Amino acid sequence: MTAPSVPEGSASHPDHDAKPIAATLEATFQVHLWEDRTRGEQWVPSYDARSLVLVGDDFLRTTSNNAVDSGRRTFEFRAVVPGAHRLVFEKRMGWKFTAEDRRVFLVRVDRAGGS
């Protein structure tokens, strides 16, 4: 038994609210997400490692209080296969089994020159 097909643009499609990212083959692109490490938050990416390669993961602390550890987390990926690829980030907490939040991106990778 197969699941019924859901049109890509419909509100019931799992990626209906995905944010588009345009990338060029072999070039890098970045995704910035807010993270509050004081609460134990951590963004965890999920993607096909044959299509996208994680080349950087940086955290910029933006608060000046010594008791607070929150800021902007930057993930840098290199696109190695042309086409459309799904990139999902789940905000995890160390003591929870389910994700606190999730962000979905659809990465469209084109060859240099748009071909």
Steps between C-alpha positions, in 0.01 A plus 500: 500500500643840406429836656276731296683762299483853640545792258825688572336842535220389733486585870500130593832432319779449761717769338227760434671756725858415399730793431676495163877534470670549163852358477763444234673167451826477702431838667418547867189647658411580860199447726472721812286390797450648848604265781463542877756266651407616851178300459687208345386569144701361212412498128567163337509484118370208296589471130632267232878506545545392136343829383601755765819511706519679836820706484447735794308530826553820698331660800507877557404587855294820486419563866730680740379334819733230640203288612338487154635307204288585198575619152508424131606161373628491143513180299697510174438238232654426162267375227657205316208363294266707279125480558258558789602388847319505835682646800327464839608651832347379826545696822586238759514518877726257682227359723219471241432225248312720255613813318404835648482664156590422142597697191485358149697638206483392137839555341498541122851435367579616147818460303714813466360718224143385568509189280 
